Amino acid sequence: MSQFKGRLQGPELEPSTVLIDISDGRFRVSAGRIHLGSWPEEKITTERTSIYRFKLDINGDEFEFYPEDPSAFSNAVGAFIDLTEPRSRFGLKERIEKTTTSG
């Protein structure tokens, strides 16, 4: 069982602190004691759009998730950005831009 705290926001949702629980093939989202939803993992599309931000597509609705531990969340959902190929002195900006525009 993997649990991730963070901030979730979307077009019809004010930024909210949530807990995402990924276990038993399910992707569950709750805010405090309020259960917001549960979906099969394979129905969730996750894309890492920056070091700290993920785009979640849940049944056609898009949300942005900012987990407290981006690395652990990235590993759990398999959303990665290749930051190993240097292009300039720092190169981070170029690698992130390349990843977000090539999807």
Backbone as a printed PyTorch tensor [residue, N CA C, xyz], in Angstrom:
tensor([[[  0.8440,  -1.1740,   0.0000],
         [  0.0000,   0.0000,   0.0000],
         [  0.8880,   1.2360,   0.0000]],

        [[  0.5920,   2.1730,  -0.8970],
         [  1.3260,   3.4340,  -0.9830],
         [  0.3540,   4.5810,  -0.7920]],

        [[  0.7200,   5.4840,   0.0960],
         [ -0.1110,   6.6570,   0.3410],
         [  0.7110,   7.9100,   0.1250]],

        [[  0.0790,   8.9040,  -0.5080],
         [  0.7670,  10.1290,  -0.8560],
         [ -0.1040,  11.3280,  -0.5190]],

        [[  0.4120,  12.2040,   0.3280],
         [ -0.2720,  13.4580,   0.6330],
         [  0.1930,  14.5050,  -0.3540]],

        [[ -0.7060,  15.4430,  -0.6490],
         [ -0.3400,  16.5280,  -1.5410],
         [ -1.5210,  17.4150,  -1.8350]],

        [[ -1.3090,  18.3410,  -2.7630],
         [ -2.3610,  19.2820,  -3.1460],
         [ -2.8960,  18.8950,  -4.5220]],

        [[ -4.2050,  18.8030,  -4.6280],
         [ -4.8780,  18.4580,  -5.8750],
         [ -5.7160,  19.6450,  -6.3010]],

        [[ -5.6460,  19.9770,  -7.6000],
         [ -6.4930,  21.0530,  -8.1170],
         [ -6.9400,  20.7100,  -9.5270]],

        [[ -8.0730,  21.2720,  -9.8920],
         [ -8.6310,  21.0290, -11.2120],
         [ -9.5610,  22.1550, -11.5960]],

        [[-10.1290,  22.0920, -12.8090],
         [-10.9840,  23.1790, -13.2910],
         [-12.2180,  23.4070, -12.4140]],

        [[-12.7760,  22.3630, -11.8560],
         [-13.9690,  22.4800, -11.0220],
         [-13.6510,  22.2430,  -9.5500]],

        [[-12.3590,  22.2640,  -9.2020],
         [-11.9400,  21.9220,  -7.8460],
         [-10.9600,  22.9540,  -7.3300]],

        [[-11.2920,  23.5610,  -6.2080],
         [-10.3480,  24.4560,  -5.5460],
         [ -9.1690,  23.6210,  -5.0660]],

        [[ -7.9780,  24.1960,  -5.0000],
         [ -6.8390,  23.4230,  -4.4730],
         [ -7.1760,  22.8400,  -3.1010]],

        [[ -6.9910,  21.5400,  -2.9830],
         [ -7.3400,  20.8310,  -1.7520],
         [ -6.2090,  19.9140,  -1.3500]],

        [[ -5.9980,  19.7770,  -0.0570],
         [ -5.0350,  18.8050,   0.4380],
         [ -5.7210,  17.4490,   0.4390]],

        [[ -5.0900,  16.4680,  -0.2030],
         [ -5.6970,  15.1450,  -0.3430],
         [ -4.7030,  14.0600,   0.0390]],

        [[ -5.2300,  12.8740,   0.1910],
         [ -4.4330,  11.6750,   0.3800],
         [ -4.7730,  10.7370,  -0.7710]],

        [[ -3.7580,  10.3330,  -1.5240],
         [ -3.9490,   9.3640,  -2.6030],
         [ -3.4050,   8.0330,  -2.1110]],

        [[ -4.2410,   7.0190,  -2.1770],
         [ -3.8800,   5.6650,  -1.7430],
         [ -3.8740,   4.7770,  -2.9790]],

        [[ -2.7230,   4.1840,  -3.2630],
         [ -2.5900,   3.2840,  -4.4080],
         [ -2.3100,   1.8960,  -3.8520]],

        [[ -3.3160,   1.0310,  -3.9300],
         [ -3.1540,  -0.3350,  -3.4240],
         [ -4.2380,  -1.2270,  -4.0170]],

        [[ -3.9490,  -2.5150,  -4.0400],
         [ -4.9070,  -3.5200,  -4.5270],
         [ -5.4630,  -3.1870,  -5.9050]],

        [[ -4.6370,  -2.5560,  -6.7600],
         [ -5.0820,  -2.2180,  -8.1080],
         [ -6.0350,  -1.0450,  -8.1720]],

        [[ -6.1750,  -0.3080,  -7.0700],
         [ -7.1040,   0.8230,  -7.0130],
         [ -6.3460,   2.1170,  -6.7490]],

        [[ -6.8970,   3.2210,  -7.2230],
         [ -6.3780,   4.5640,  -7.0270],
         [ -7.4640,   5.3270,  -6.2870]],

        [[ -7.2560,   5.5530,  -4.9880],
         [ -8.2790,   6.1680,  -4.1390],
         [ -7.8330,   7.5670,  -3.7220]],

        [[ -8.7980,   8.4950,  -3.7190],
         [ -8.5080,   9.8710,  -3.3320],
         [ -9.4750,  10.2680,  -2.2180]],

        [[ -8.9080,  10.8370,  -1.1420],
         [ -9.7420,  11.3210,  -0.0480],
         [ -9.1860,  12.6440,   0.4530]],

        [[-10.0710,  13.4280,   1.0300],
         [ -9.7020,  14.7040,   1.6470],
         [-10.2220,  14.6560,   3.0760]],

        [[ -9.3120,  14.4410,   4.0130],
         [ -9.7470,  14.2560,   5.3970],
         [-10.5880,  12.9980,   5.4950]],

        [[-11.7770,  13.1300,   6.0300],
         [-12.6890,  11.9820,   6.1510],
         [-13.5920,  11.8030,   4.9420]],

        [[-13.4580,  12.7020,   3.9640],
         [-14.3290,  12.6570,   2.7840],
         [-13.6660,  11.8270,   1.6900]],

        [[-14.3440,  10.7680,   1.2670],
         [-13.8750,   9.9010,   0.1900],
         [-14.2980,  10.5310,  -1.1330]],

        [[-13.3220,  10.9480,  -1.9540],
         [-13.6320,  11.6290,  -3.2090],
         [-13.8300,  10.6750,  -4.3770]],

        [[-13.2030,   9.4820,  -4.3160],
         [-13.3910,   8.5360,  -5.4080],
         [-12.3870,   7.4110,  -5.3710]],

        [[-12.7190,   6.3610,  -6.1050],
         [-11.8600,   5.1890,  -6.2380],
         [-12.0040,   4.6730,  -7.6570]],

        [[-10.8520,   4.4380,  -8.3110],
         [-10.8430,   3.9970,  -9.6990],
         [ -9.8220,   2.8820,  -9.8750]],

        [[-10.0100,   2.0180, -10.8630],
         [ -8.9610,   1.0340, -11.1760],
         [ -7.7020,   1.7870, -11.6250]],

        [[ -6.5400,   1.3240, -11.1850],
         [ -5.2800,   1.9900, -11.5390],
         [ -5.1190,   2.1770, -13.0400]],

        [[ -5.5230,   1.1820, -13.8290],
         [ -5.3210,   1.2740, -15.2760],
         [ -6.1940,   2.3480, -15.9280]],

        [[ -7.1730,   2.8920, -15.2220],
         [ -8.0210,   3.9580, -15.7550],
         [ -7.4400,   5.3460, -15.5030]],

        [[ -6.3400,   5.4110, -14.7390],
         [ -5.7080,   6.6800, -14.4010],
         [ -4.4720,   6.8650, -15.2760]],

        [[ -4.3930,   8.0110, -15.9490],
         [ -3.2090,   8.3570, -16.7230],
         [ -2.4630,   9.4350, -15.9540]],

        [[ -1.1850,   9.2020, -15.7150],
         [ -0.3700,  10.1430, -14.9510],
         [  0.8160,  10.5820, -15.7890]],

        [[  1.0230,  11.8940, -15.8460],
         [  2.1510,  12.4560, -16.5770],
         [  2.8790,  13.4350, -15.6620]],

        [[  4.1790,  13.2980, -15.5710],
         [  4.9620,  14.2240, -14.7680],
         [  5.2580,  15.4400, -15.6290]],

        [[  4.7300,  16.6030, -15.2310],
         [  4.8730,  17.8090, -16.0420],
         [  5.9660,  18.7330, -15.5340]],

        [[  6.4410,  18.5190, -14.3260],
         [  7.5910,  19.2430, -13.7940],
         [  8.1670,  18.3890, -12.6670]],

        [[  9.1700,  18.9030, -12.0220],
         [  9.7780,  18.1360, -10.9340],
         [  8.7720,  17.9070,  -9.8110]],

        [[  7.8960,  18.8790,  -9.5790],
         [  6.9710,  18.8090,  -8.4400],
         [  5.5110,  18.5740,  -8.8310]],

        [[  5.1820,  18.5920, -10.1190],
         [  3.7780,  18.5740, -10.5410],
         [  3.4950,  17.3800, -11.4570]],

        [[  2.3010,  16.8070, -11.2730],
         [  1.8430,  15.6910, -12.0890],
         [  0.4660,  16.0200, -12.6400]],

        [[  0.2310,  15.6260, -13.8830],
         [ -1.0960,  15.7610, -14.4720],
         [ -1.7700,  14.4020, -14.3610]],

        [[ -2.9510,  14.3900, -13.7640],
         [ -3.7270,  13.1650, -13.6200],
         [ -4.9540,  13.2560, -14.5150]],

        [[ -5.1810,  12.2390, -15.3150],
         [ -6.4090,  12.1320, -16.1020],
         [ -7.2300,  11.0320, -15.4490]],

        [[ -8.3200,  11.4440, -14.8330],
         [ -9.2030,  10.5070, -14.1370],
         [-10.5510,  10.5350, -14.8340]],

        [[-10.8530,   9.4880, -15.5800],
         [-12.1120,   9.3910, -16.3360],
         [-12.3480,  10.6040, -17.2300]],

        [[-11.2910,  11.1040, -17.8660],
         [-11.4270,  12.2350, -18.7740],
         [-11.3330,  13.5940, -18.1000]],

        [[-11.3040,  13.6450, -16.7880],
         [-11.1440,  14.9000, -16.0610],
         [ -9.6690,  15.0700, -15.7100]],

        [[ -9.1190,  16.2620, -15.9870],
         [ -7.7080,  16.4990, -15.7210],
         [ -7.5180,  17.2850, -14.4350]],

        [[ -6.5500,  16.8420, -13.6460],
         [ -6.2020,  17.4700, -12.3880],
         [ -4.6930,  17.6310, -12.3200]],

        [[ -4.2410,  18.5640, -11.5020],
         [ -2.8300,  18.6950, -11.2050],
         [ -2.6300,  18.2540,  -9.7650]],

        [[ -1.5900,  17.4440,  -9.5520],
         [ -1.2820,  16.9450,  -8.2190],
         [  0.1430,  17.3320,  -7.8670]],

        [[  0.2980,  17.9220,  -6.6960],
         [  1.6020,  18.3230,  -6.1680],
         [  1.8660,  17.4980,  -4.9080]],

        [[  2.4860,  16.3220,  -5.0440],
         [  2.7110,  15.4740,  -3.8720],
         [  3.8060,  16.0290,  -2.9630]],

        [[  3.7030,  15.7010,  -1.6820],
         [  4.7510,  16.0880,  -0.7370],
         [  6.0610,  15.3770,  -1.0630]],

        [[  5.9780,  14.1620,  -1.5880],
         [  7.1650,  13.3960,  -1.9630],
         [  7.0680,  13.0360,  -3.4510]],

        [[  7.4730,  13.9700,  -4.3410],
         [  7.3360,  13.7290,  -5.7780],
         [  8.0820,  12.4970,  -6.2770]],

        [[  9.2500,  12.2070,  -5.7260],
         [ 10.0190,  11.0520,  -6.1890],
         [  9.3010,   9.7450,  -5.8910]],

        [[  8.7860,   9.6010,  -4.6860],
         [  8.0770,   8.3720,  -4.3220],
         [  6.7970,   8.2230,  -5.1450]],

        [[  6.0640,   9.3300,  -5.3630],
         [  4.8470,   9.2570,  -6.1730],
         [  5.1840,   8.8810,  -7.6050]],

        [[  6.2320,   9.4830,  -8.1430],
         [  6.6770,   9.1780,  -9.5000],
         [  7.0030,   7.6940,  -9.6450]],

        [[  7.7130,   7.1480,  -8.6840],
         [  8.0510,   5.7260,  -8.7180],
         [  6.8030,   4.8520,  -8.6400]],

        [[  5.8420,   5.2410,  -7.8230],
         [  4.6280,   4.4330,  -7.6410],
         [  3.7690,   4.3880,  -8.8950]],

        [[  3.7030,   5.5030,  -9.6220],
         [  2.8300,   5.5560, -10.8000],
         [  3.5880,   5.3790, -12.1070]],

        [[  4.9190,   5.3700, -12.0410],
         [  5.7230,   5.1690, -13.2480],
         [  5.7790,   6.3730, -14.1640]],

        [[  5.7230,   7.5830, -13.6100],
         [  5.8050,   8.8120, -14.4030],
         [  7.1680,   9.4370, -14.1720]],

        [[  8.0110,   9.4490, -15.2130],
         [  9.3780,   9.9040, -15.0570],
         [  9.7300,  10.9760, -16.0780]],

        [[ 10.7020,  11.8190, -15.7170],
         [ 11.3300,  12.7620, -16.6310],
         [ 12.7980,  12.3810, -16.6690]],

        [[ 13.3610,  12.2330, -17.8660],
         [ 14.7770,  11.9050, -17.9950],
         [ 15.5900,  13.1790, -17.7960]],

        [[ 16.2670,  13.2610, -16.6680],
         [ 17.0570,  14.4370, -16.3470],
         [ 18.5510,  14.1520, -16.4450]],

        [[ 18.9350,  13.1120, -17.1680],
         [ 20.3300,  12.7010, -17.1860],
         [ 21.1460,  13.2890, -18.3220]],

        [[ 20.5210,  13.7080, -19.3980],
         [ 21.2630,  14.1840, -20.5700],
         [ 21.4890,  15.6920, -20.4770]],

        [[ 22.7170,  16.1310, -20.2210],
         [ 22.9700,  17.5680, -20.1170],
         [ 23.0120,  18.2380, -21.4970]],

        [[ 22.4420,  19.4310, -21.6080],
         [ 22.4600,  20.1800, -22.8640],
         [ 23.2050,  21.5040, -22.7030]],

        [[ 23.1250,  22.0810, -21.5500],
         [ 23.8330,  23.3300, -21.2910],
         [ 24.4970,  23.1860, -19.9310]],

        [[ 24.9410,  24.2960, -19.4120],
         [ 25.6180,  24.2230, -18.1270],
         [ 24.7530,  23.5180, -17.0860]],

        [[ 23.4810,  23.8520, -17.0460],
         [ 22.5740,  23.2130, -16.1010],
         [ 21.6330,  22.2600, -16.8300]],

        [[ 21.0090,  22.6960, -17.9000],
         [ 20.2350,  21.8270, -18.7630],
         [ 18.8850,  21.3790, -18.2520]],

        [[ 18.5560,  21.6540, -17.0140],
         [ 17.3090,  21.1630, -16.4410],
         [ 16.0960,  21.7110, -17.1820]],

        [[ 16.0920,  23.0010, -17.4470],
         [ 14.9510,  23.6130, -18.1190],
         [ 14.7180,  22.9810, -19.4880]],

        [[ 15.7750,  22.7940, -20.2620],
         [ 15.6380,  22.2070, -21.5860],
         [ 15.0940,  20.7800, -21.5250]],

        [[ 15.5610,  19.9960, -20.5690],
         [ 15.0980,  18.6120, -20.4580],
         [ 13.6320,  18.5390, -20.0580]],

        [[ 13.1990,  19.4300, -19.1610],
         [ 11.7920,  19.4500, -18.7690],
         [ 10.9400,  19.8920, -19.9470]],

        [[ 11.3660,  20.9400, -20.6520],
         [ 10.6100,  21.4120, -21.8080],
         [ 10.5020,  20.3540, -22.8840]],

        [[ 11.5950,  19.6400, -23.1380],
         [ 11.5860,  18.5720, -24.1400],
         [ 10.5940,  17.4820, -23.7460]],

        [[ 10.5790,  17.1220, -22.4730],
         [  9.6860,  16.0730, -22.0000],
         [  8.2350,  16.4970, -22.1080]],

        [[  7.9220,  17.7480, -21.7570],
         [  6.5330,  18.1930, -21.7770],
         [  6.0200,  18.4620, -23.1790]],

        [[  6.9060,  18.7830, -24.1320],
         [  6.4380,  19.0620, -25.4950],
         [  6.4630,  17.8320, -26.3850]],

        [[  7.1560,  16.7640, -25.9710],
         [  7.2320,  15.5800, -26.8270],
         [  6.1440,  14.5640, -26.5260]],

        [[  5.2320,  14.8690, -25.5900],
         [  4.1930,  13.9100, -25.1960],
         [  3.0560,  14.0020, -26.0720]]])
